[in-house]
Amino acid sequence: MKLTHLDPYDSRRAAAYPDVGDQLDAIWKALEQLPTLPPDTSAMLQQIRQVKADYPKPPPSAGASLSGEPT
């Protein structure tokens, strides 16, 4: 009889999820669309907006290729 070892479902499931940062970004973008938020949530959203304003994402062609080498 041949035994087959399977990884536990939790490690396969964890590996299949999108990056946590991408998940959080999607949640915050959805929350931005709501007309009102609880005060704590609104304050956190404002902090996130401020960080994004202070440190904007560079455009894709900002001097580096996908390999990380300068273009």
PyMOL Python script that loads the backbone (N, CA, C, O; Angstrom):
from pymol import cmd

cmd.read_pdbstr("""\
ATOM      1  N   MET A   1       0.852  -1.182   0.000  1.00  0.00           N
ATOM      2  CA  MET A   1       0.000   0.000   0.000  1.00  0.00           C
ATOM      3  C   MET A   1       0.889   1.233   0.000  1.00  0.00           C
ATOM      4  O   MET A   1       1.810   1.350   0.807  1.00  0.00           O
ATOM      5  N   LYS A   2       0.601   2.149  -0.915  1.00  0.00           N
ATOM      6  CA  LYS A   2       1.393   3.370  -1.022  1.00  0.00           C
ATOM      7  C   LYS A   2       0.700   4.481  -0.238  1.00  0.00           C
ATOM      8  O   LYS A   2      -0.496   4.719  -0.402  1.00  0.00           O
ATOM      9  N   LEU A   3       1.471   5.159   0.619  1.00  0.00           N
ATOM     10  CA  LEU A   3       0.943   6.277   1.391  1.00  0.00           C
ATOM     11  C   LEU A   3       1.357   7.582   0.724  1.00  0.00           C
ATOM     12  O   LEU A   3       2.496   7.732   0.281  1.00  0.00           O
ATOM     13  N   THR A   4       0.445   8.497   0.659  1.00  0.00           N
ATOM     14  CA  THR A   4       0.739   9.806   0.090  1.00  0.00           C
ATOM     15  C   THR A   4       0.582  10.848   1.185  1.00  0.00           C
ATOM     16  O   THR A   4      -0.465  10.953   1.823  1.00  0.00           O
ATOM     17  N   HIS A   5       1.647  11.614   1.389  1.00  0.00           N
ATOM     18  CA  HIS A   5       1.608  12.663   2.405  1.00  0.00           C
ATOM     19  C   HIS A   5       1.131  13.960   1.755  1.00  0.00           C
ATOM     20  O   HIS A   5       1.717  14.423   0.776  1.00  0.00           O
ATOM     21  N   LEU A   6       0.100  14.521   2.287  1.00  0.00           N
ATOM     22  CA  LEU A   6      -0.406  15.804   1.819  1.00  0.00           C
ATOM     23  C   LEU A   6      -0.060  16.872   2.837  1.00  0.00           C
ATOM     24  O   LEU A   6      -0.124  16.644   4.045  1.00  0.00           O
ATOM     25  N   ASP A   7       0.308  18.045   2.333  1.00  0.00           N
ATOM     26  CA  ASP A   7       0.521  19.166   3.235  1.00  0.00           C
ATOM     27  C   ASP A   7      -0.798  19.494   3.907  1.00  0.00           C
ATOM     28  O   ASP A   7      -1.866  19.299   3.326  1.00  0.00           O
ATOM     29  N   PRO A   8      -0.724  19.987   5.120  1.00  0.00           N
ATOM     30  CA  PRO A   8      -1.970  20.416   5.759  1.00  0.00           C
ATOM     31  C   PRO A   8      -2.648  21.498   4.912  1.00  0.00           C
ATOM     32  O   PRO A   8      -1.983  22.292   4.245  1.00  0.00           O
ATOM     33  N   TYR A   9      -3.955  21.510   4.953  1.00  0.00           N
ATOM     34  CA  TYR A   9      -4.693  22.468   4.129  1.00  0.00           C
ATOM     35  C   TYR A   9      -4.321  23.903   4.461  1.00  0.00           C
ATOM     36  O   TYR A   9      -4.347  24.761   3.578  1.00  0.00           O
ATOM     37  N   ASP A  10      -3.974  24.186   5.719  1.00  0.00           N
ATOM     38  CA  ASP A  10      -3.745  25.569   6.113  1.00  0.00           C
ATOM     39  C   ASP A  10      -2.529  26.190   5.430  1.00  0.00           C
ATOM     40  O   ASP A  10      -2.565  27.374   5.094  1.00  0.00           O
ATOM     41  N   SER A  11      -1.465  25.437   5.217  1.00  0.00           N
ATOM     42  CA  SER A  11      -0.300  26.006   4.538  1.00  0.00           C
ATOM     43  C   SER A  11      -0.590  26.231   3.052  1.00  0.00           C
ATOM     44  O   SER A  11      -0.142  27.221   2.475  1.00  0.00           O
ATOM     45  N   ARG A  12      -1.335  25.319   2.437  1.00  0.00           N
ATOM     46  CA  ARG A  12      -1.713  25.525   1.025  1.00  0.00           C
ATOM     47  C   ARG A  12      -2.658  26.698   0.886  1.00  0.00           C
ATOM     48  O   ARG A  12      -2.538  27.498  -0.042  1.00  0.00           O
ATOM     49  N   ARG A  13      -3.607  26.798   1.820  1.00  0.00           N
ATOM     50  CA  ARG A  13      -4.555  27.909   1.789  1.00  0.00           C
ATOM     51  C   ARG A  13      -3.827  29.232   1.974  1.00  0.00           C
ATOM     52  O   ARG A  13      -4.081  30.180   1.231  1.00  0.00           O
ATOM     53  N   ALA A  14      -2.928  29.317   2.947  1.00  0.00           N
ATOM     54  CA  ALA A  14      -2.193  30.550   3.216  1.00  0.00           C
ATOM     55  C   ALA A  14      -1.376  30.978   1.999  1.00  0.00           C
ATOM     56  O   ALA A  14      -1.305  32.166   1.687  1.00  0.00           O
ATOM     57  N   ALA A  15      -0.768  30.031   1.321  1.00  0.00           N
ATOM     58  CA  ALA A  15       0.039  30.340   0.148  1.00  0.00           C
ATOM     59  C   ALA A  15      -0.819  30.822  -1.026  1.00  0.00           C
ATOM     60  O   ALA A  15      -0.322  31.535  -1.898  1.00  0.00           O
ATOM     61  N   ALA A  16      -2.090  30.445  -1.057  1.00  0.00           N
ATOM     62  CA  ALA A  16      -2.965  30.810  -2.168  1.00  0.00           C
ATOM     63  C   ALA A  16      -3.576  32.199  -2.029  1.00  0.00           C
ATOM     64  O   ALA A  16      -4.029  32.777  -3.017  1.00  0.00           O
ATOM     65  N   TYR A  17      -3.593  32.737  -0.814  1.00  0.00           N
ATOM     66  CA  TYR A  17      -4.176  34.062  -0.608  1.00  0.00           C
ATOM     67  C   TYR A  17      -3.320  35.142  -1.249  1.00  0.00           C
ATOM     68  O   TYR A  17      -2.106  34.981  -1.376  1.00  0.00           O
ATOM     69  N   PRO A  18      -3.951  36.256  -1.658  1.00  0.00           N
ATOM     70  CA  PRO A  18      -3.164  37.402  -2.124  1.00  0.00           C
ATOM     71  C   PRO A  18      -2.326  37.959  -0.965  1.00  0.00           C
ATOM     72  O   PRO A  18      -2.587  37.675   0.204  1.00  0.00           O
ATOM     73  N   ASP A  19      -1.332  38.745  -1.316  1.00  0.00           N
ATOM     74  CA  ASP A  19      -0.491  39.404  -0.323  1.00  0.00           C
ATOM     75  C   ASP A  19      -1.369  40.191   0.657  1.00  0.00           C
ATOM     76  O   ASP A  19      -2.370  40.785   0.257  1.00  0.00           O
ATOM     77  N   VAL A  20      -0.990  40.192   1.935  1.00  0.00           N
ATOM     78  CA  VAL A  20      -1.780  40.879   2.959  1.00  0.00           C
ATOM     79  C   VAL A  20      -1.908  42.370   2.641  1.00  0.00           C
ATOM     80  O   VAL A  20      -2.967  42.960   2.854  1.00  0.00           O
ATOM     81  N   GLY A  21      -0.849  42.970   2.139  1.00  0.00           N
ATOM     82  CA  GLY A  21      -0.915  44.383   1.771  1.00  0.00           C
ATOM     83  C   GLY A  21      -1.959  44.638   0.692  1.00  0.00           C
ATOM     84  O   GLY A  21      -2.685  45.631   0.745  1.00  0.00           O
ATOM     85  N   ASP A  22      -2.033  43.735  -0.290  1.00  0.00           N
ATOM     86  CA  ASP A  22      -3.038  43.873  -1.348  1.00  0.00           C
ATOM     87  C   ASP A  22      -4.448  43.702  -0.788  1.00  0.00           C
ATOM     88  O   ASP A  22      -5.378  44.392  -1.205  1.00  0.00           O
ATOM     89  N   GLN A  23      -4.596  42.777   0.160  1.00  0.00           N
ATOM     90  CA  GLN A  23      -5.906  42.578   0.785  1.00  0.00           C
ATOM     91  C   GLN A  23      -6.340  43.842   1.537  1.00  0.00           C
ATOM     92  O   GLN A  23      -7.472  44.305   1.394  1.00  0.00           O
ATOM     93  N   LEU A  24      -5.426  44.386   2.332  1.00  0.00           N
ATOM     94  CA  LEU A  24      -5.756  45.585   3.104  1.00  0.00           C
ATOM     95  C   LEU A  24      -6.057  46.764   2.189  1.00  0.00           C
ATOM     96  O   LEU A  24      -6.981  47.534   2.449  1.00  0.00           O
ATOM     97  N   ASP A  25      -5.284  46.907   1.125  1.00  0.00           N
ATOM     98  CA  ASP A  25      -5.516  47.999   0.189  1.00  0.00           C
ATOM     99  C   ASP A  25      -6.923  47.907  -0.406  1.00  0.00           C
ATOM    100  O   ASP A  25      -7.614  48.918  -0.529  1.00  0.00           O
ATOM    101  N   ALA A  26      -7.341  46.709  -0.769  1.00  0.00           N
ATOM    102  CA  ALA A  26      -8.686  46.520  -1.326  1.00  0.00           C
ATOM    103  C   ALA A  26      -9.763  46.867  -0.293  1.00  0.00           C
ATOM    104  O   ALA A  26     -10.782  47.470  -0.629  1.00  0.00           O
ATOM    105  N   ILE A  27      -9.532  46.486   0.952  1.00  0.00           N
ATOM    106  CA  ILE A  27     -10.514  46.793   2.008  1.00  0.00           C
ATOM    107  C   ILE A  27     -10.628  48.291   2.208  1.00  0.00           C
ATOM    108  O   ILE A  27     -11.733  48.830   2.273  1.00  0.00           O
ATOM    109  N   TRP A  28      -9.475  48.978   2.308  1.00  0.00           N
ATOM    110  CA  TRP A  28      -9.527  50.426   2.527  1.00  0.00           C
ATOM    111  C   TRP A  28     -10.147  51.159   1.346  1.00  0.00           C
ATOM    112  O   TRP A  28     -10.873  52.136   1.533  1.00  0.00           O
ATOM    113  N   LYS A  29      -9.867  50.697   0.130  1.00  0.00           N
ATOM    114  CA  LYS A  29     -10.490  51.319  -1.045  1.00  0.00           C
ATOM    115  C   LYS A  29     -12.009  51.145  -1.000  1.00  0.00           C
ATOM    116  O   LYS A  29     -12.747  52.054  -1.380  1.00  0.00           O
ATOM    117  N   ALA A  30     -12.474  49.998  -0.545  1.00  0.00           N
ATOM    118  CA  ALA A  30     -13.918  49.775  -0.427  1.00  0.00           C
ATOM    119  C   ALA A  30     -14.508  50.669   0.668  1.00  0.00           C
ATOM    120  O   ALA A  30     -15.587  51.236   0.494  1.00  0.00           O
ATOM    121  N   LEU A  31     -13.804  50.793   1.787  1.00  0.00           N
ATOM    122  CA  LEU A  31     -14.301  51.629   2.883  1.00  0.00           C
ATOM    123  C   LEU A  31     -14.389  53.101   2.485  1.00  0.00           C
ATOM    124  O   LEU A  31     -15.257  53.827   2.970  1.00  0.00           O
ATOM    125  N   GLU A  32     -13.494  53.539   1.605  1.00  0.00           N
ATOM    126  CA  GLU A  32     -13.526  54.928   1.133  1.00  0.00           C
ATOM    127  C   GLU A  32     -14.837  55.258   0.431  1.00  0.00           C
ATOM    128  O   GLU A  32     -15.241  56.419   0.383  1.00  0.00           O
ATOM    129  N   GLN A  33     -15.491  54.257  -0.105  1.00  0.00           N
ATOM    130  CA  GLN A  33     -16.733  54.466  -0.855  1.00  0.00           C
ATOM    131  C   GLN A  33     -17.957  54.612   0.035  1.00  0.00           C
ATOM    132  O   GLN A  33     -19.015  55.034  -0.432  1.00  0.00           O
ATOM    133  N   LEU A  34     -17.827  54.269   1.304  1.00  0.00           N
ATOM    134  CA  LEU A  34     -18.977  54.337   2.211  1.00  0.00           C
ATOM    135  C   LEU A  34     -19.236  55.781   2.639  1.00  0.00           C
ATOM    136  O   LEU A  34     -18.298  56.564   2.792  1.00  0.00           O
ATOM    137  N   PRO A  35     -20.498  56.129   2.830  1.00  0.00           N
ATOM    138  CA  PRO A  35     -20.820  57.520   3.186  1.00  0.00           C
ATOM    139  C   PRO A  35     -20.332  57.924   4.586  1.00  0.00           C
ATOM    140  O   PRO A  35     -19.917  59.065   4.788  1.00  0.00           O
ATOM    141  N   THR A  36     -20.378  57.011   5.535  1.00  0.00           N
ATOM    142  CA  THR A  36     -19.905  57.312   6.882  1.00  0.00           C
ATOM    143  C   THR A  36     -19.154  56.115   7.441  1.00  0.00           C
ATOM    144  O   THR A  36     -19.426  54.968   7.086  1.00  0.00           O
ATOM    145  N   LEU A  37     -18.214  56.402   8.314  1.00  0.00           N
ATOM    146  CA  LEU A  37     -17.432  55.361   8.969  1.00  0.00           C
ATOM    147  C   LEU A  37     -17.389  55.650  10.468  1.00  0.00           C
ATOM    148  O   LEU A  37     -17.524  56.804  10.874  1.00  0.00           O
ATOM    149  N   PRO A  38     -17.208  54.635  11.286  1.00  0.00           N
ATOM    150  CA  PRO A  38     -17.004  54.881  12.713  1.00  0.00           C
ATOM    151  C   PRO A  38     -15.764  55.766  12.903  1.00  0.00           C
ATOM    152  O   PRO A  38     -14.850  55.721  12.079  1.00  0.00           O
ATOM    153  N   PRO A  39     -15.719  56.557  13.958  1.00  0.00           N
ATOM    154  CA  PRO A  39     -14.602  57.495  14.156  1.00  0.00           C
ATOM    155  C   PRO A  39     -13.213  56.848  14.102  1.00  0.00           C
ATOM    156  O   PRO A  39     -12.306  57.403  13.482  1.00  0.00           O
ATOM    157  N   ASP A  40     -13.034  55.698  14.731  1.00  0.00           N
ATOM    158  CA  ASP A  40     -11.719  55.048  14.712  1.00  0.00           C
ATOM    159  C   ASP A  40     -11.327  54.620  13.303  1.00  0.00           C
ATOM    160  O   ASP A  40     -10.168  54.750  12.907  1.00  0.00           O
ATOM    161  N   THR A  41     -12.281  54.118  12.561  1.00  0.00           N
ATOM    162  CA  THR A  41     -12.019  53.679  11.188  1.00  0.00           C
ATOM    163  C   THR A  41     -11.718  54.876  10.306  1.00  0.00           C
ATOM    164  O   THR A  41     -10.818  54.824   9.469  1.00  0.00           O
ATOM    165  N   SER A  42     -12.459  55.941  10.488  1.00  0.00           N
ATOM    166  CA  SER A  42     -12.228  57.156   9.720  1.00  0.00           C
ATOM    167  C   SER A  42     -10.845  57.731  10.003  1.00  0.00           C
ATOM    168  O   SER A  42     -10.163  58.186   9.085  1.00  0.00           O
ATOM    169  N   ALA A  43     -10.430  57.713  11.256  1.00  0.00           N
ATOM    170  CA  ALA A  43      -9.102  58.209  11.629  1.00  0.00           C
ATOM    171  C   ALA A  43      -8.005  57.356  10.990  1.00  0.00           C
ATOM    172  O   ALA A  43      -7.009  57.891  10.504  1.00  0.00           O
ATOM    173  N   MET A  44      -8.182  56.047  10.989  1.00  0.00           N
ATOM    174  CA  MET A  44      -7.192  55.159  10.380  1.00  0.00           C
ATOM    175  C   MET A  44      -7.119  55.391   8.878  1.00  0.00           C
ATOM    176  O   MET A  44      -6.029  55.412   8.306  1.00  0.00           O
ATOM    177  N   LEU A  45      -8.264  55.563   8.238  1.00  0.00           N
ATOM    178  CA  LEU A  45      -8.291  55.831   6.808  1.00  0.00           C
ATOM    179  C   LEU A  45      -7.570  57.142   6.502  1.00  0.00           C
ATOM    180  O   LEU A  45      -6.852  57.234   5.506  1.00  0.00           O
ATOM    181  N   GLN A  46      -7.753  58.147   7.342  1.00  0.00           N
ATOM    182  CA  GLN A  46      -7.066  59.421   7.136  1.00  0.00           C
ATOM    183  C   GLN A  46      -5.549  59.248   7.268  1.00  0.00           C
ATOM    184  O   GLN A  46      -4.791  59.853   6.510  1.00  0.00           O
ATOM    185  N   GLN A  47      -5.107  58.431   8.219  1.00  0.00           N
ATOM    186  CA  GLN A  47      -3.670  58.153   8.365  1.00  0.00           C
ATOM    187  C   GLN A  47      -3.123  57.485   7.107  1.00  0.00           C
ATOM    188  O   GLN A  47      -2.043  57.835   6.631  1.00  0.00           O
ATOM    189  N   ILE A  48      -3.866  56.532   6.579  1.00  0.00           N
ATOM    190  CA  ILE A  48      -3.436  55.826   5.374  1.00  0.00           C
ATOM    191  C   ILE A  48      -3.359  56.782   4.194  1.00  0.00           C
ATOM    192  O   ILE A  48      -2.405  56.737   3.417  1.00  0.00           O
ATOM    193  N   ARG A  49      -4.351  57.640   4.057  1.00  0.00           N
ATOM    194  CA  ARG A  49      -4.328  58.646   2.978  1.00  0.00           C
ATOM    195  C   ARG A  49      -3.114  59.560   3.114  1.00  0.00           C
ATOM    196  O   ARG A  49      -2.479  59.907   2.118  1.00  0.00           O
ATOM    197  N   GLN A  50      -2.794  59.950   4.345  1.00  0.00           N
ATOM    198  CA  GLN A  50      -1.666  60.853   4.566  1.00  0.00           C
ATOM    199  C   GLN A  50      -0.343  60.182   4.208  1.00  0.00           C
ATOM    200  O   GLN A  50       0.523  60.806   3.595  1.00  0.00           O
ATOM    201  N   VAL A  51      -0.183  58.921   4.585  1.00  0.00           N
ATOM    202  CA  VAL A  51       1.043  58.189   4.246  1.00  0.00           C
ATOM    203  C   VAL A  51       1.171  58.081   2.731  1.00  0.00           C
ATOM    204  O   VAL A  51       2.257  58.271   2.183  1.00  0.00           O
ATOM    205  N   LYS A  52       0.069  57.777   2.055  1.00  0.00           N
ATOM    206  CA  LYS A  52       0.115  57.660   0.595  1.00  0.00           C
ATOM    207  C   LYS A  52       0.425  59.005  -0.051  1.00  0.00           C
ATOM    208  O   LYS A  52       1.093  59.053  -1.084  1.00  0.00           O
ATOM    209  N   ALA A  53      -0.051  60.102   0.543  1.00  0.00           N
ATOM    210  CA  ALA A  53       0.252  61.436   0.017  1.00  0.00           C
ATOM    211  C   ALA A  53       1.720  61.801   0.270  1.00  0.00           C
ATOM    212  O   ALA A  53       2.374  62.401  -0.583  1.00  0.00           O
ATOM    213  N   ASP A  54       2.230  61.432   1.449  1.00  0.00           N
ATOM    214  CA  ASP A  54       3.619  61.745   1.802  1.00  0.00           C
ATOM    215  C   ASP A  54       4.623  60.915   1.012  1.00  0.00           C
ATOM    216  O   ASP A  54       5.717  61.389   0.704  1.00  0.00           O
ATOM    217  N   TYR A  55       4.258  59.688   0.686  1.00  0.00           N
ATOM    218  CA  TYR A  55       5.146  58.758  -0.012  1.00  0.00           C
ATOM    219  C   TYR A  55       4.429  58.145  -1.207  1.00  0.00           C
ATOM    220  O   TYR A  55       4.086  56.963  -1.181  1.00  0.00           O
ATOM    221  N   PRO A  56       4.196  58.937  -2.261  1.00  0.00           N
ATOM    222  CA  PRO A  56       3.446  58.406  -3.405  1.00  0.00           C
ATOM    223  C   PRO A  56       4.209  57.298  -4.120  1.00  0.00           C
ATOM    224  O   PRO A  56       5.439  57.274  -4.147  1.00  0.00           O
ATOM    225  N   LYS A  57       3.444  56.389  -4.693  1.00  0.00           N
ATOM    226  CA  LYS A  57       4.016  55.289  -5.470  1.00  0.00           C
ATOM    227  C   LYS A  57       4.578  55.865  -6.767  1.00  0.00           C
ATOM    228  O   LYS A  57       3.887  56.613  -7.459  1.00  0.00           O
ATOM    229  N   PRO A  58       5.825  55.527  -7.104  1.00  0.00           N
ATOM    230  CA  PRO A  58       6.379  56.041  -8.363  1.00  0.00           C
ATOM    231  C   PRO A  58       5.692  55.388  -9.551  1.00  0.00           C
ATOM    232  O   PRO A  58       5.203  54.263  -9.453  1.00  0.00           O
ATOM    233  N   PRO A  59       5.658  56.089 -10.662  1.00  0.00           N
ATOM    234  CA  PRO A  59       5.071  55.485 -11.860  1.00  0.00           C
ATOM    235  C   PRO A  59       5.890  54.278 -12.298  1.00  0.00           C
ATOM    236  O   PRO A  59       7.079  54.198 -11.988  1.00  0.00           O
ATOM    237  N   PRO A  60       5.277  53.334 -13.015  1.00  0.00           N
ATOM    238  CA  PRO A  60       5.976  52.102 -13.410  1.00  0.00           C
ATOM    239  C   PRO A  60       7.267  52.345 -14.190  1.00  0.00           C
ATOM    240  O   PRO A  60       8.190  51.535 -14.103  1.00  0.00           O
ATOM    241  N   SER A  61       7.354  53.424 -14.937  1.00  0.00           N
ATOM    242  CA  SER A  61       8.551  53.667 -15.751  1.00  0.00           C
ATOM    243  C   SER A  61       9.476  54.690 -15.095  1.00  0.00           C
ATOM    244  O   SER A  61      10.040  55.542 -15.781  1.00  0.00           O
ATOM    245  N   ALA A  62       9.634  54.614 -13.779  1.00  0.00           N
ATOM    246  CA  ALA A  62      10.438  55.602 -13.052  1.00  0.00           C
ATOM    247  C   ALA A  62      11.915  55.238 -13.001  1.00  0.00           C
ATOM    248  O   ALA A  62      12.565  55.444 -11.975  1.00  0.00           O
ATOM    249  N   GLY A  63      12.459  54.697 -14.098  1.00  0.00           N
ATOM    250  CA  GLY A  63      13.893  54.486 -14.161  1.00  0.00           C
ATOM    251  C   GLY A  63      14.384  53.098 -13.851  1.00  0.00           C
ATOM    252  O   GLY A  63      15.597  52.894 -13.799  1.00  0.00           O
ATOM    253  N   ALA A  64      13.521  52.136 -13.645  1.00  0.00           N
ATOM    254  CA  ALA A  64      13.975  50.767 -13.393  1.00  0.00           C
ATOM    255  C   ALA A  64      13.108  49.787 -14.167  1.00  0.00           C
ATOM    256  O   ALA A  64      11.911  50.005 -14.355  1.00  0.00           O
ATOM    257  N   SER A  65      13.717  48.731 -14.602  1.00  0.00           N
ATOM    258  CA  SER A  65      12.970  47.684 -15.295  1.00  0.00           C
ATOM    259  C   SER A  65      12.430  46.706 -14.253  1.00  0.00           C
ATOM    260  O   SER A  65      12.702  46.848 -13.061  1.00  0.00           O
ATOM    261  N   LEU A  66      11.679  45.731 -14.700  1.00  0.00           N
ATOM    262  CA  LEU A  66      11.146  44.725 -13.792  1.00  0.00           C
ATOM    263  C   LEU A  66      12.264  43.935 -13.122  1.00  0.00           C
ATOM    264  O   LEU A  66      12.068  43.406 -12.028  1.00  0.00           O
ATOM    265  N   SER A  67      13.409  43.847 -13.743  1.00  0.00           N
ATOM    266  CA  SER A  67      14.529  43.099 -13.151  1.00  0.00           C
ATOM    267  C   SER A  67      15.236  43.899 -12.078  1.00  0.00           C
ATOM    268  O   SER A  67      16.096  43.369 -11.374  1.00  0.00           O
ATOM    269  N   GLY A  68      14.882  45.184 -11.942  1.00  0.00           N
ATOM    270  CA  GLY A  68      15.528  46.024 -10.945  1.00  0.00           C
ATOM    271  C   GLY A  68      16.721  46.780 -11.517  1.00  0.00           C
ATOM    272  O   GLY A  68      17.318  47.616 -10.838  1.00  0.00           O
ATOM    273  N   GLU A  69      17.067  46.484 -12.768  1.00  0.00           N
ATOM    274  CA  GLU A  69      18.182  47.167 -13.401  1.00  0.00           C
ATOM    275  C   GLU A  69      17.721  48.524 -13.926  1.00  0.00           C
ATOM    276  O   GLU A  69      16.610  48.624 -14.446  1.00  0.00           O
ATOM    277  N   PRO A  70      18.534  49.567 -13.806  1.00  0.00           N
ATOM    278  CA  PRO A  70      18.140  50.877 -14.346  1.00  0.00           C
ATOM    279  C   PRO A  70      17.916  50.787 -15.847  1.00  0.00           C
ATOM    280  O   PRO A  70      18.571  50.016 -16.547  1.00  0.00           O
ATOM    281  N   THR A  71      16.978  51.591 -16.321  1.00  0.00           N
ATOM    282  CA  THR A  71      16.690  51.603 -17.766  1.00  0.00           C
ATOM    283  C   THR A  71      17.368  52.758 -18.443  1.00  0.00           C
ATOM    284  O   THR A  71      17.238  52.925 -19.656  1.00  0.00           O
TER     285      THR A  71
END
""", "prot")
cmd.dss("prot")
cmd.show_as("cartoon", "prot")
cmd.util.cbc("prot")
cmd.orient("prot")
